[in-house]
Amino acid sequence: MMQKYHSTAPLPFVGQKRYFIKHFTKVLSQIPADGKHWTIVDVFGGSGLLAHVAKRIKPQARVIYNDYDNYSDRLRHIPDYNRLREQIAQIVGGIPKGSRLDPERTRSVQQTITNFQGHIDVRVLSSWLLFSAKQANSLEQLLGFEFYNKVRQSPYSIAADYLDGLEITQQDYNLLMAEH
């Protein structure tokens, strides 16, 4: 029986493969029903979305997720991101979605981020505060950009079972491919 799966990654990830899921599930349907003698390797794992889908569709298969970007660690900090999201949402409340923040609110958001007692993820903050697909590579860089109100309306769901059943590794893709 096929288990329900996520259709997007729980946290923002540039280049996540959500648009490949429909095609990917068709490919997975070609694996025998039990799939227990199959190993599926998500070599360029990113957010782990394809590995997650593979394990839910073929629960008997061995599914290896190459977490080269340490996405699994990011998932552990969702409660922190939700706390920070709430603080920033209070500052930008009333500003239309997608609108640029005025200098006063920008300073207030910058101060909130700087003083936050918890894990900070620049990729998550980029998705909330930067124009379109712009990404910051560091907190310092992020704090120097213009901010926009792109803050999520709802908290992230705790993704406790997202990576269940996966074998997680962090290897250069060449080594992983040679191994399997």
Backbone hydrogen bonds in HBPLUS format (Angstrom, degrees):
<---DONOR---> <-ACCEPTOR-->    atom                        ^
c    i                          cat <-CA-CA->   ^        H-A-AA   ^      H-
h    n   atom  resd res      DA  || num        DHA   H-A  angle D-A-AA Bond
n    s   type  num  typ     dist DA aas  dist angle  dist       angle   num
A0003-GLN N   A0056-ARG O   3.19 MM  53  5.04 168.9  2.21 143.6 140.2     1
A0016-GLN N   A0013-PHE O   3.10 MM   3  5.49 144.7  2.22 140.0 133.0     2
A0020-PHE N   A0017-LYS O   2.99 MM   3  5.47 160.9  2.02 117.7 124.0     3
A0021-ILE N   A0018-ARG O   3.45 MM   3  5.56 163.7  2.48 103.3 108.0     4
A0024-PHE N   A0020-PHE O   2.77 MM   4  5.84 164.2  1.79 162.2 167.6     5
A0025-THR N   A0021-ILE O   2.80 MM   4  5.94 161.0  1.83 158.9 161.5     6
A0026-LYS N   A0022-LYS O   3.29 MM   4  6.56 146.0  2.42 138.4 146.9     7
A0026-LYS N   A0023-HIS O   3.11 MM   3  5.17 122.3  2.45  95.8 110.5     8
A0027-VAL N   A0023-HIS O   3.09 MM   4  6.49 152.7  2.16 149.2 156.5     9
A0028-LEU N   A0024-PHE O   2.87 MM   4  6.20 160.1  1.91 152.6 158.5    10
A0029-SER N   A0025-THR O   2.97 MM   4  6.13 137.7  2.16 137.1 147.6    11
A0030-GLN N   A0027-VAL O   3.06 MM   3  5.55 157.9  2.11 112.5 119.4    12
A0031-ILE N   A0028-LEU O   3.01 MM   3  5.52 163.3  2.04 115.5 120.9    13
A0035-GLY N   A0032-PRO O   3.03 MM   3  5.30 113.2  2.49 107.3 123.7    14
A0038-TRP N   A0035-GLY O   3.12 MM   3  5.44 156.7  2.18 122.4 122.2    15
A0062-ARG N   A0038-TRP O   2.92 MM  24  6.19 168.6  1.94 162.9 159.5    16
A0040-ILE N   A0062-ARG O   2.73 MM  22  6.15 161.9  1.76 164.7 170.9    17
A0064-ILE N   A0040-ILE O   2.80 MM  24  6.21 162.0  1.83 160.9 167.2    18
A0042-ASP N   A0064-ILE O   2.79 MM  22  6.05 173.6  1.79 177.9 175.6    19
A0066-ASN N   A0042-ASP O   3.13 MM  24  5.97 160.2  2.17 149.6 150.5    20
A0048-GLY N   A0045-GLY O   2.68 MM   3  4.92 163.2  1.70 140.8 139.3    21
A0052-HIS N   A0048-GLY O   2.83 MM   4  5.95 159.6  1.87 154.9 161.3    22
A0053-VAL N   A0049-LEU O   2.93 MM   4  6.19 164.3  1.96 152.6 155.9    23
A0054-ALA N   A0050-LEU O   2.89 MM   4  6.02 162.8  1.92 147.4 152.6    24
A0055-LYS N   A0051-ALA O   3.00 MM   4  6.21 161.1  2.04 151.0 155.2    25
A0056-ARG N   A0052-HIS O   3.08 MM   4  6.35 150.9  2.17 147.3 155.5    26
A0057-ILE N   A0053-VAL O   2.92 MM   4  6.11 153.7  1.99 154.5 161.6    27
A0058-LYS N   A0054-ALA O   2.75 MM   4  5.72 156.7  1.81 149.5 156.9    28
A0061-ALA N   A0058-LYS O   3.02 MM   3  5.56 150.5  2.11 116.9 125.4    29
A0167-GLU N   A0063-VAL O   2.89 MM 104  6.18 173.0  1.90 162.3 164.6    30
A0065-TYR N   A0167-GLU O   2.76 MM 102  6.02 164.8  1.78 163.5 168.5    31
A0169-THR N   A0065-TYR O   3.01 MM 104  6.25 163.7  2.03 157.1 158.0    32
A0067-ASP N   A0169-THR O   2.68 MM 102  5.85 139.9  1.83 170.0 173.4    33
A0070-ASN N   A0067-ASP O   3.07 MM   3  5.24 164.9  2.10 112.2 115.9    34
A0073-ASP N   A0070-ASN O   3.18 MM   3  5.58 134.7  2.40 104.4 115.0    35
A0074-ARG N   A0071-TYR O   2.94 MM   3  5.01 115.3  2.37  97.5 113.9    36
A0075-LEU N   A0071-TYR O   3.07 MM   4  6.48 149.4  2.16 153.6 161.8    37
A0076-ARG N   A0073-ASP O   3.14 MM   3  5.34 131.3  2.39 100.6 112.8    38
A0077-HIS N   A0074-ARG O   3.05 MM   3  5.48 153.5  2.12 111.1 119.2    39
A0078-ILE N   A0075-LEU O   3.35 MM   3  5.60 164.1  2.38 116.1 114.6    40
A0080-ASP N   A0077-HIS O   2.98 MM   3  5.40 122.8  2.32 110.8 124.7    41
A0081-TYR N   A0077-HIS O   3.13 MM   4  6.52 160.1  2.17 154.3 160.3    42
A0082-ASN N   A0078-ILE O   2.92 MM   4  6.14 157.1  1.97 158.6 164.6    43
A0083-ARG N   A0079-PRO O   3.07 MM   4  6.33 152.0  2.15 143.6 150.5    44
A0084-LEU N   A0080-ASP O   2.99 MM   4  6.28 165.5  2.01 157.8 161.1    45
A0085-ARG N   A0081-TYR O   2.82 MM   4  5.93 154.4  1.89 145.9 153.9    46
A0086-GLU N   A0082-ASN O   3.07 MM   4  6.22 155.9  2.13 143.4 148.6    47
A0087-GLN N   A0083-ARG O   3.19 MM   4  6.50 156.4  2.25 145.5 151.4    48
A0088-ILE N   A0084-LEU O   2.97 MM   4  6.22 165.9  1.99 157.0 160.3    49
A0089-ALA N   A0085-ARG O   2.80 MM   4  5.89 157.1  1.85 149.7 157.1    50
A0090-GLN N   A0086-GLU O   3.15 MM   4  6.34 145.3  2.27 142.3 149.5    51
A0091-ILE N   A0088-ILE O   3.01 MM   3  5.14 123.0  2.34  99.1 113.8    52
A0092-VAL N   A0088-ILE O   3.03 MM   4  6.36 157.9  2.08 157.0 162.9    53
A0093-GLY N   A0089-ALA O   2.97 MM   4  5.72 114.3  2.41 137.1 149.7    54
A0095-ILE N   A0092-VAL O   3.03 MM   3  5.71 159.7  2.08 143.0 145.6    55
A0099-SER N   A0096-PRO O   3.02 MM   3  5.57 160.7  2.06 138.8 140.0    56
A0098-GLY N   A0149-ASN O   2.62 MM  51  5.10 179.2  1.62 150.5 150.8    57
A0149-ASN N   A0099-SER O   2.83 MM  50  5.58 158.5  1.88 154.3 159.4    58
A0101-LEU N   A0147-PHE O   2.85 MM  46  5.62 171.8  1.86 141.8 143.1    59
A0106-THR N   A0102-ASP O   2.90 MM   4  6.08 158.1  1.95 158.4 165.7    60
A0107-ARG N   A0103-PRO O   2.95 MM   4  6.13 161.5  1.98 146.6 150.6    61
A0108-SER N   A0104-GLU O   3.04 MM   4  6.30 153.5  2.11 142.7 150.4    62
A0109-VAL N   A0105-ARG O   2.84 MM   4  6.10 157.2  1.90 152.4 157.6    63
A0110-GLN N   A0106-THR O   2.86 MM   4  6.10 164.2  1.88 154.1 158.9    64
A0111-GLN N   A0107-ARG O   2.89 MM   4  6.06 159.6  1.93 148.6 153.9    65
A0112-THR N   A0108-SER O   2.95 MM   4  6.13 154.9  2.01 143.0 150.3    66
A0113-ILE N   A0109-VAL O   2.93 MM   4  6.19 161.4  1.97 155.1 159.3    67
A0114-THR N   A0110-GLN O   2.91 MM   4  6.10 167.0  1.92 151.6 155.6    68
A0115-ASN N   A0111-GLN O   2.90 MM   4  6.00 153.9  1.97 149.3 155.5    69
A0116-PHE N   A0113-ILE O   3.23 MM   3  5.17 155.0  2.29 101.2 108.8    70
A0125-LEU N   A0121-ASP O   3.04 MM   4  6.36 169.6  2.05 157.5 160.3    71
A0126-SER N   A0122-VAL O   2.80 MM   4  5.90 150.8  1.88 143.6 151.9    72
A0127-SER N   A0123-ARG O   3.23 MM   4  6.46 151.0  2.32 138.4 144.5    73
A0127-SER N   A0124-VAL O   3.10 MM   3  5.29 119.6  2.48  98.9 113.1    74
A0128-TRP N   A0124-VAL O   3.26 MM   4  6.62 134.5  2.48 141.3 153.6    75
A0128-TRP N   A0125-LEU O   3.06 MM   3  5.07 132.3  2.29  96.9 110.2    76
A0129-LEU N   A0125-LEU O   2.93 MM   4  6.02 145.6  2.05 154.3 163.5    77
A0130-LEU N   A0126-SER O   3.02 MM   4  5.15 159.3  2.07 138.5 140.4    78
A0150-LYS N   A0128-TRP O   2.84 MM  22  4.52 137.7  2.02 169.8 157.0    79
A0148-TYR N   A0129-LEU O   2.64 MM  19  4.88 148.7  1.73 130.1 140.7    80
A0134-LYS N   A0131-PHE O   3.02 MM   3  5.79 161.6  2.05 145.6 150.5    81
A0142-LEU N   A0138-SER O   2.98 MM   4  6.23 165.0  2.00 150.9 155.1    82
A0143-LEU N   A0139-LEU O   2.94 MM   4  6.15 163.8  1.97 155.0 158.3    83
A0144-GLY N   A0141-GLN O   3.03 MM   3  5.24 147.2  2.15 104.7 114.9    84
A0145-PHE N   A0142-LEU O   3.10 MM   3  5.48 161.1  2.14 113.4 119.1    85
A0162-TYR N   A0159-ALA O   3.21 MM   3  5.25 159.0  2.25 107.5 113.9    86
A0164-ASP N   A0161-ASP O   3.11 MM   3  5.05 161.6  2.15 106.0 111.6    87
A0166-LEU N   A0163-LEU O   3.17 MM   3  5.74 163.3  2.20 136.4 137.8    88
A0175-LEU N   A0172-ASP O   3.04 MM   3  5.49 120.5  2.40 110.2 123.6    89
A0176-LEU N   A0172-ASP O   3.08 MM   4  6.39 162.6  2.12 156.5 162.0    90
A0177-MET N   A0173-TYR O   2.85 MM   4  5.96 161.9  1.88 149.8 154.5    91
A0178-ALA N   A0174-ASN O   3.03 MM   4  6.14 158.2  2.08 142.5 148.8    92
A0179-GLU N   A0175-LEU O   2.98 MM   4  6.14 144.6  2.11 142.0 151.6    93
A0180-HIS N   A0176-LEU O   3.14 MM   4  6.39 139.5  2.31 142.6 152.4    94
A0180-HIS N   A0177-MET O   3.21 MM   3  5.25 129.0  2.49  95.6 108.3    95
